[in-house]
Amino acid sequence: MQTATAIPAERKATRPRADALRNRERIVSAAREMFTEFGPDVPLDEIARRAGVGNATVYRNFPDRDALVREVVCSVLDRTVRAGRTALAETGDAFEALERFVHVSADERIGALCPMVSSAFDEHHPDLEAARERCERIIEEVMDRARAAGQLRPDVGVGDVMIAVAQLSRPPAGTACPSADRFLHRHLQLFLDGLRAPAPSVLPGAAVTMEDLRQS
């Protein structure tokens, strides 16, 4: 008598449930909003309340504040990378791709990352370093294409763009985020117009690199 071949049991724990993934995404989205508004020290129970989940759900996904901050930073960097790839794929004009990328990066609140990355948590965590490298590569690719097309002035570097986006996407002291948002893209466009070649002036100093920013 032939023995029936045993069918391996399906592995049910290999992929999180859809509702668990949605909860995690809601937590990260709420944390990103609240970190932008109030800084990285906002109480986790307030983040849970805005996300519409219980405190236990937050701690089940993120054992401590550092893990949540790191996930928010990585998610913003990865969303910025996707914006850069989309701009390159959908835009035939190299400088227009740079413009689109810069405006979307500002909407992602890159400026709010600076105080979080410089805080006490492990800024050299492998996930964070990998996300940062992906972001730097896409910025370089967007800028290199505009430079090769003769549309980007040659005396600016990736660091110059990152400083401007970070500063312009961070509301001035004493102002509310929604109020500053009204002027964000207006002032970004003024900055972008200053990047066009031919340059009307000579910039003092050398082009700023990401390595310059890390050492400052």
Backbone bond lengths (Angstrom), bond angles and torsions (degrees), N, CA, C in turn:
res aa  C-N    CA-C-N  psi(-1)  N-CA   C-N-CA  omega(-1)  CA-C   N-CA-C  phi
1 M - - - 1.465 - - 1.525 109.70 -
2 Q 1.311 115.58 130.76 1.471 119.92 -176.17 1.530 110.09 -80.81
3 T 1.310 115.75 130.14 1.456 121.14 -179.45 1.528 109.99 -82.49
4 A 1.297 115.63 130.29 1.469 119.72 179.46 1.521 110.59 -64.28
5 T 1.304 115.38 137.91 1.464 119.54 178.98 1.520 109.64 -71.69
6 A 1.313 115.48 129.61 1.460 119.87 -179.56 1.520 110.02 -70.15
7 I 1.295 116.35 134.88 1.470 121.79 177.77 1.514 108.37 -92.99
8 P 1.319 117.49 120.52 1.475 119.19 -178.35 1.517 111.00 -56.90
9 A 1.299 115.03 140.89 1.460 119.96 178.12 1.522 110.08 -65.18
10 E 1.294 116.75 139.10 1.470 121.38 179.18 1.518 110.28 -67.17
11 R 1.309 116.27 135.97 1.463 121.01 179.01 1.523 108.37 -82.40
12 K 1.284 114.94 109.33 1.461 118.94 -175.73 1.527 113.05 -88.82
13 A 1.321 116.88 -13.31 1.458 119.16 -174.50 1.523 112.63 -99.23
14 T 1.346 117.30 8.41 1.461 118.90 -176.60 1.521 112.85 -76.62
15 R 1.334 116.97 -21.23 1.458 119.29 -177.64 1.528 109.69 -136.33
16 P 1.335 117.46 131.04 1.468 119.27 179.62 1.527 111.17 -60.66
17 R 1.312 115.94 150.46 1.450 120.54 176.90 1.526 110.01 -64.35
18 A 1.352 114.51 155.26 1.462 119.36 -178.07 1.517 111.40 -60.62
19 D 1.341 117.47 -39.58 1.463 119.04 -179.00 1.515 111.55 -68.33
20 A 1.345 116.62 -32.71 1.465 119.93 177.07 1.522 110.84 -67.30
21 L 1.332 116.57 -39.63 1.461 120.24 177.63 1.520 111.22 -65.90
22 R 1.338 115.98 -40.17 1.469 119.45 178.33 1.519 110.89 -63.52
23 N 1.332 117.14 -40.94 1.466 119.88 178.20 1.517 111.33 -62.47
24 R 1.331 116.10 -41.65 1.465 119.73 179.50 1.530 110.27 -63.04
25 E 1.325 116.63 -43.58 1.463 120.57 179.25 1.530 111.20 -63.49
26 R 1.333 116.44 -38.91 1.465 120.03 179.43 1.528 110.63 -66.35
27 I 1.321 116.82 -37.76 1.467 120.45 178.66 1.525 110.28 -65.17
28 V 1.328 116.53 -46.39 1.469 120.40 -178.82 1.529 110.13 -64.04
29 S 1.344 117.13 -41.61 1.461 120.44 179.40 1.524 111.01 -63.94
30 A 1.331 116.82 -44.43 1.471 120.18 179.11 1.526 110.81 -64.81
31 A 1.321 116.53 -41.05 1.466 120.16 179.67 1.522 110.74 -63.96
32 R 1.324 116.75 -41.21 1.472 120.23 178.75 1.523 110.37 -59.97
33 E 1.334 116.80 -45.08 1.468 120.40 179.52 1.527 111.46 -62.93
34 M 1.329 116.87 -44.38 1.461 120.00 -174.69 1.527 111.92 -76.60
35 F 1.326 117.10 -33.51 1.466 119.19 174.99 1.524 109.82 -63.56
36 T 1.339 116.17 -38.42 1.462 120.16 178.50 1.526 111.08 -65.05
37 E 1.328 115.97 -41.19 1.460 120.41 -176.68 1.521 112.93 -77.11
38 F 1.345 116.76 -41.62 1.466 120.53 -169.20 1.528 114.83 -121.61
39 G 1.347 118.27 -6.33 1.450 120.23 -178.31 1.526 111.48 96.17
40 P 1.335 117.44 170.17 1.465 121.54 -173.44 1.523 114.92 -72.72
41 D 1.340 118.57 -6.44 1.467 120.97 -178.03 1.527 113.22 -95.20
42 V 1.335 117.71 10.43 1.462 120.49 179.73 1.532 109.01 -59.77
43 P 1.333 119.18 138.89 1.465 121.54 -178.86 1.530 112.17 -58.15
44 L 1.324 116.16 138.06 1.457 120.36 -178.77 1.521 112.33 -65.59
45 D 1.338 117.24 -29.53 1.467 117.86 178.60 1.521 111.49 -68.07
46 E 1.352 116.92 -28.64 1.463 119.78 175.13 1.527 110.61 -69.52
47 I 1.339 115.81 -37.27 1.467 119.73 176.69 1.530 109.56 -64.59
48 A 1.336 116.69 -42.79 1.467 120.46 178.73 1.520 110.45 -60.29
49 R 1.331 116.17 -41.72 1.466 120.20 -179.10 1.531 110.89 -63.49
50 R 1.335 116.52 -44.55 1.464 118.32 179.87 1.529 111.27 -67.43
51 A 1.315 117.23 -33.74 1.470 120.54 179.65 1.523 112.08 -75.99
52 G 1.352 117.40 -14.55 1.450 120.62 -179.11 1.511 113.66 76.07
53 V 1.347 116.54 29.44 1.463 120.90 178.30 1.524 108.45 -128.18
54 G 1.324 115.98 168.50 1.452 120.51 177.25 1.512 112.25 -82.38
55 N 1.340 115.91 160.92 1.465 120.13 178.42 1.519 111.86 -56.64
56 A 1.342 116.28 -37.20 1.466 119.88 -178.30 1.521 111.23 -62.54
57 T 1.330 116.62 -34.57 1.465 120.13 179.10 1.519 110.63 -66.40
58 V 1.330 116.55 -38.91 1.464 119.82 177.30 1.519 110.51 -61.79
59 Y 1.334 117.52 -48.67 1.459 120.86 -176.97 1.525 112.20 -71.58
60 R 1.335 117.27 -24.83 1.455 119.76 176.59 1.532 110.08 -68.73
61 N 1.318 116.70 -34.01 1.458 120.78 179.19 1.527 112.68 -86.93
62 F 1.327 115.58 -34.98 1.471 120.23 -175.67 1.531 108.26 -134.32
63 P 1.320 117.44 105.19 1.466 120.44 -174.06 1.525 114.79 -62.89
64 D 1.322 117.53 -22.34 1.463 119.97 179.00 1.529 109.67 -152.88
65 R 1.315 115.68 173.56 1.473 121.09 -177.62 1.527 111.06 -61.87
66 D 1.327 117.07 -39.81 1.456 119.59 -178.29 1.523 111.57 -58.38
67 A 1.335 116.53 -41.01 1.465 120.12 -179.82 1.519 111.19 -63.79
68 L 1.327 116.92 -38.78 1.468 120.36 179.62 1.522 110.84 -70.89
69 V 1.326 117.73 -44.05 1.464 120.77 178.06 1.527 110.10 -59.10
70 R 1.327 116.16 -44.77 1.469 120.40 -179.75 1.527 110.78 -61.44
71 E 1.322 116.90 -42.11 1.465 119.88 179.71 1.526 111.12 -64.59
72 V 1.326 117.22 -38.85 1.461 120.24 178.22 1.530 110.39 -64.23
73 V 1.320 116.66 -46.07 1.467 120.38 179.97 1.522 110.37 -60.91
74 C 1.337 116.67 -46.44 1.467 120.25 -179.26 1.520 111.24 -63.86
75 S 1.325 117.14 -39.31 1.465 119.71 -178.84 1.519 110.99 -66.27
76 V 1.327 117.48 -39.78 1.468 120.34 178.54 1.528 110.27 -66.42
77 L 1.324 117.18 -42.62 1.459 120.10 178.66 1.523 110.95 -62.79
78 D 1.328 117.34 -41.82 1.460 120.41 -178.96 1.529 111.34 -68.88
79 R 1.332 117.61 -36.35 1.469 120.23 175.91 1.522 109.89 -64.91
80 T 1.324 116.72 -35.55 1.461 120.80 177.94 1.526 110.44 -66.99
81 V 1.326 116.23 -39.94 1.471 120.36 177.45 1.524 110.13 -61.38
82 R 1.321 117.08 -44.48 1.472 119.95 179.05 1.527 110.92 -61.86
83 A 1.328 116.46 -37.42 1.465 119.97 177.90 1.528 110.68 -63.55
84 G 1.315 116.88 -39.77 1.457 120.71 178.50 1.518 111.88 -65.05
85 R 1.323 116.67 -43.78 1.471 119.96 179.14 1.526 111.05 -64.40
86 T 1.330 115.90 -39.90 1.463 119.56 178.88 1.523 110.92 -64.46
87 A 1.329 116.61 -42.35 1.466 120.59 179.49 1.518 111.19 -61.76
88 L 1.328 117.18 -41.22 1.458 120.56 179.72 1.523 111.47 -67.92
89 A 1.341 115.88 -37.56 1.462 119.89 -176.06 1.530 112.83 -76.37
90 E 1.326 117.13 -32.87 1.463 120.50 -170.92 1.522 113.88 -101.56
91 T 1.325 117.78 -9.61 1.461 120.61 -173.58 1.517 110.55 -117.69
92 G 1.334 116.67 120.87 1.453 120.13 179.45 1.518 112.79 -76.82
93 D 1.334 116.96 -28.73 1.463 121.45 -180.00 1.524 109.53 -85.14
94 A 1.335 116.85 122.39 1.462 121.07 -173.45 1.522 112.38 -63.19
95 F 1.331 117.81 -41.53 1.459 118.93 -178.30 1.517 110.64 -72.88
96 E 1.323 117.45 -32.78 1.459 119.54 176.04 1.527 110.70 -63.54
97 A 1.334 116.79 -35.63 1.471 120.33 176.04 1.523 110.33 -62.66
98 L 1.332 116.73 -41.15 1.458 120.77 177.37 1.524 110.47 -63.84
99 E 1.321 117.27 -43.22 1.465 120.70 178.69 1.524 111.24 -60.08
100 R 1.321 116.34 -48.07 1.466 119.92 -179.92 1.516 110.73 -60.08
101 F 1.328 116.41 -43.80 1.456 120.74 -179.09 1.522 111.24 -61.65
102 V 1.314 117.71 -44.65 1.464 121.73 -178.37 1.530 110.71 -64.24
103 H 1.317 117.58 -43.84 1.467 120.01 -179.28 1.531 111.49 -65.03
104 V 1.332 117.25 -41.49 1.465 119.74 178.64 1.528 110.78 -67.47
105 S 1.333 116.90 -38.87 1.469 120.34 178.05 1.519 110.85 -60.14
106 A 1.312 116.80 -39.64 1.465 120.35 178.59 1.524 110.48 -65.79
107 D 1.328 117.08 -39.11 1.464 120.19 177.53 1.521 111.88 -63.26
108 E 1.326 116.77 -26.96 1.459 120.98 177.79 1.531 111.95 -78.38
109 R 1.324 116.56 -2.54 1.457 122.06 176.97 1.542 112.14 63.85
110 I 1.332 114.91 48.21 1.459 120.13 176.93 1.531 110.43 -55.62
111 G 1.334 117.13 -35.02 1.458 120.61 -178.73 1.510 113.34 -61.23
112 A 1.334 116.75 -28.57 1.459 119.81 179.96 1.520 112.30 -74.31
113 L 1.338 117.54 -13.39 1.464 120.05 -179.57 1.522 112.62 -75.92
114 C 1.319 116.31 -28.73 1.474 119.41 -173.12 1.523 113.34 -54.48
115 P 1.354 119.21 -53.20 1.462 117.60 179.77 1.518 113.35 -65.80
116 M 1.339 117.70 -25.13 1.456 119.51 179.08 1.520 111.25 -75.70
117 V 1.332 116.80 -43.21 1.463 120.26 -179.68 1.521 111.18 -66.34
118 S 1.327 116.90 -30.92 1.465 119.94 -179.29 1.522 112.53 -90.09
119 S 1.334 117.96 5.92 1.464 120.40 179.63 1.522 109.90 -81.10
120 A 1.326 115.87 -167.74 1.460 120.35 -169.69 1.529 113.79 -76.39
121 F 1.328 119.50 -13.49 1.456 118.43 -174.92 1.524 110.75 -74.03
122 D 1.336 116.07 166.76 1.460 122.48 -171.82 1.529 110.99 -70.32
123 E 1.333 116.57 97.79 1.458 119.99 -179.13 1.521 112.03 -75.54
124 H 1.341 117.75 -7.37 1.459 121.40 178.36 1.524 112.15 -103.40
125 H 1.316 117.03 15.50 1.455 120.43 176.73 1.534 108.60 -58.43
126 P 1.352 118.48 138.63 1.468 120.09 -176.22 1.526 114.30 -56.71
127 D 1.330 118.26 -37.47 1.472 120.39 179.24 1.523 110.76 -63.74
128 L 1.330 115.84 -41.78 1.458 119.98 -179.17 1.519 111.26 -69.13
129 E 1.323 116.88 -43.20 1.459 119.81 179.97 1.525 111.06 -63.36
130 A 1.332 116.86 -39.36 1.466 120.33 179.47 1.525 110.73 -65.56
131 A 1.330 117.14 -43.22 1.468 120.70 178.90 1.524 110.84 -64.03
132 R 1.323 116.05 -39.50 1.462 120.42 -179.58 1.529 110.29 -65.93
133 E 1.336 116.59 -40.65 1.465 120.00 179.24 1.526 111.52 -64.97
134 R 1.339 116.62 -39.79 1.473 119.45 177.53 1.519 110.91 -62.11
135 C 1.322 116.06 -40.84 1.457 120.66 -179.46 1.524 110.89 -66.41
136 E 1.306 117.30 -43.39 1.456 120.72 -179.99 1.522 111.19 -63.46
137 R 1.341 116.56 -39.07 1.467 120.17 -179.04 1.522 111.60 -64.61
138 I 1.340 116.76 -41.47 1.465 118.38 -177.72 1.527 110.54 -70.81
139 I 1.339 117.60 -35.19 1.467 119.83 176.99 1.527 109.50 -63.47
140 E 1.326 116.43 -44.18 1.460 120.50 179.22 1.527 110.82 -61.68
141 E 1.347 116.23 -40.61 1.461 119.50 -179.35 1.525 111.22 -64.85
142 V 1.329 116.86 -44.00 1.469 120.43 179.36 1.526 110.33 -62.54
143 M 1.340 116.53 -45.16 1.458 120.14 -178.86 1.523 111.75 -68.92
144 D 1.330 117.78 -39.15 1.467 120.70 179.43 1.525 111.06 -61.45
145 R 1.342 116.56 -38.83 1.460 119.32 -179.84 1.526 110.60 -66.40
146 A 1.331 117.02 -42.35 1.463 119.85 178.66 1.526 111.20 -67.26
147 R 1.325 116.00 -36.22 1.469 120.02 179.20 1.534 110.32 -68.06
148 A 1.345 116.77 -42.56 1.468 120.86 -179.90 1.528 111.42 -64.28
149 A 1.342 116.25 -28.66 1.464 120.37 178.98 1.521 111.79 -81.64
150 G 1.332 117.40 -1.05 1.452 121.12 -179.80 1.513 113.78 75.05
151 Q 1.357 116.98 17.30 1.459 120.92 -177.35 1.520 113.30 -100.18
152 L 1.317 117.63 -17.62 1.462 122.05 -177.79 1.520 109.94 -108.79
153 R 1.307 116.30 130.26 1.459 119.22 179.78 1.533 109.23 -58.95
154 P 1.330 118.67 143.02 1.464 121.26 -171.64 1.526 115.05 -79.49
155 D 1.335 117.26 -8.85 1.463 118.69 -172.73 1.527 112.69 -100.38
156 V 1.331 118.07 24.88 1.462 121.07 175.99 1.525 109.27 -122.07
157 G 1.334 115.02 149.28 1.455 120.52 179.94 1.512 111.35 -121.51
158 V 1.330 114.84 177.46 1.469 120.71 179.49 1.524 110.58 -57.18
159 G 1.327 116.15 -39.90 1.461 119.88 -179.19 1.515 112.84 -62.36
160 D 1.344 116.54 -35.76 1.467 119.94 177.68 1.526 110.87 -60.60
161 V 1.330 116.12 -44.84 1.466 120.45 -179.26 1.519 110.40 -66.49
162 M 1.335 117.33 -43.28 1.463 120.49 -177.56 1.527 111.38 -64.93
163 I 1.331 117.27 -39.61 1.468 120.13 178.15 1.526 109.98 -61.73
164 A 1.323 116.44 -47.23 1.464 120.06 -177.64 1.528 111.28 -63.43
165 V 1.331 117.57 -45.72 1.463 120.41 -179.71 1.521 110.36 -63.51
166 A 1.338 116.47 -42.60 1.469 120.05 -179.34 1.519 111.28 -63.50
167 Q 1.313 116.56 -44.00 1.462 119.86 -177.64 1.523 111.84 -70.28
168 L 1.322 116.89 -42.26 1.460 119.85 -176.43 1.524 112.73 -74.78
169 S 1.340 117.60 -22.65 1.462 119.94 179.83 1.521 112.18 -92.39
170 R 1.326 116.65 4.55 1.466 121.21 176.78 1.528 107.99 -107.53
171 P 1.336 118.78 119.69 1.469 120.16 -177.21 1.531 111.15 -60.07
172 P 1.333 117.81 143.04 1.464 120.61 175.63 1.524 110.53 -60.65
173 A 1.325 115.52 153.16 1.468 120.22 179.44 1.518 110.60 -56.68
174 G 1.326 115.94 136.65 1.456 120.93 177.59 1.509 114.90 84.91
175 T 1.348 117.26 4.85 1.459 119.70 178.22 1.518 109.83 -117.30
176 A 1.310 116.25 154.90 1.455 121.24 179.30 1.520 109.82 -88.23
177 C 1.337 116.03 148.31 1.464 120.89 -179.37 1.525 112.80 -54.87
178 P 1.334 119.52 -49.00 1.470 118.79 -178.66 1.519 113.08 -60.06
179 S 1.333 117.08 -35.16 1.465 119.78 179.51 1.521 111.15 -67.82
180 A 1.335 116.30 -43.17 1.465 120.20 -179.24 1.518 111.34 -67.95
181 D 1.338 117.22 -29.49 1.458 120.82 -179.51 1.520 112.58 -58.82
182 R 1.313 117.45 -27.24 1.468 120.24 -178.21 1.525 111.66 -63.97
183 F 1.320 116.32 -26.83 1.458 120.60 -174.50 1.526 113.09 -106.45
184 L 1.338 117.10 -9.12 1.459 121.08 -171.72 1.525 112.16 -55.25
185 H 1.318 118.04 -55.56 1.461 120.19 -172.75 1.523 111.80 -74.43
186 R 1.320 116.78 -25.69 1.469 119.91 173.60 1.529 110.04 -62.30
187 H 1.326 116.50 -48.10 1.463 120.45 -177.08 1.531 111.66 -74.13
188 L 1.336 116.50 -31.21 1.459 118.78 173.86 1.525 110.95 -62.40
189 Q 1.321 116.63 -40.23 1.466 119.37 -179.51 1.526 110.88 -67.39
190 L 1.324 117.55 -36.35 1.472 119.86 174.17 1.524 110.53 -59.20
191 F 1.335 116.26 -42.22 1.469 120.80 177.85 1.524 110.73 -64.33
192 L 1.340 116.69 -45.17 1.458 120.47 -178.16 1.517 111.81 -63.01
193 D 1.312 116.58 -38.66 1.468 119.47 177.68 1.526 110.78 -60.53
194 G 1.340 116.25 -31.25 1.460 119.94 178.06 1.518 113.44 -74.11
195 L 1.332 117.25 -11.58 1.468 120.84 178.76 1.529 112.63 -88.15
196 R 1.313 116.77 -13.16 1.460 119.63 -174.80 1.528 112.16 -69.07
197 A 1.315 113.74 146.13 1.463 120.88 173.70 1.535 107.95 -98.42
198 P 1.335 117.72 145.87 1.467 126.84 1.21 1.527 112.00 -76.60
199 A 1.324 115.32 146.69 1.459 120.80 -176.88 1.526 110.25 -77.14
200 P 1.336 117.28 135.90 1.469 119.96 -179.51 1.527 113.05 -81.42
201 S 1.339 118.13 -6.63 1.466 120.67 -177.52 1.526 109.21 -150.76
202 V 1.330 114.14 170.62 1.467 120.67 177.68 1.521 108.06 -103.74
203 L 1.327 117.25 126.62 1.455 120.71 -179.58 1.530 110.87 -78.93
204 P 1.324 118.13 139.93 1.464 119.57 174.42 1.522 110.30 -71.79
205 G 1.330 116.67 146.13 1.456 120.73 178.08 1.517 112.19 76.15
206 A 1.353 115.26 -171.15 1.458 121.50 -177.13 1.522 110.18 -104.93
207 A 1.335 115.38 163.84 1.460 120.55 176.69 1.526 109.49 -57.80
208 V 1.326 116.33 138.06 1.465 121.63 -176.87 1.523 109.69 -88.24
209 T 1.327 115.89 128.96 1.465 121.80 178.40 1.521 109.50 -101.95
210 M 1.336 116.68 168.80 1.454 120.15 175.50 1.526 110.94 -66.13
211 E 1.324 116.86 -31.06 1.461 119.66 177.07 1.528 110.63 -65.23
212 D 1.327 116.62 -36.39 1.478 119.70 175.63 1.522 110.42 -60.75
213 L 1.334 116.45 -41.25 1.459 119.94 -179.01 1.524 111.47 -66.66
214 R 1.339 115.92 -38.55 1.472 119.10 -178.90 1.518 111.63 -67.36
215 Q 1.339 116.24 -29.70 1.462 119.94 -177.40 1.522 112.44 -87.13
216 S 1.331 117.60 -12.06 1.474 120.04 -176.23 1.516 111.07 -81.92
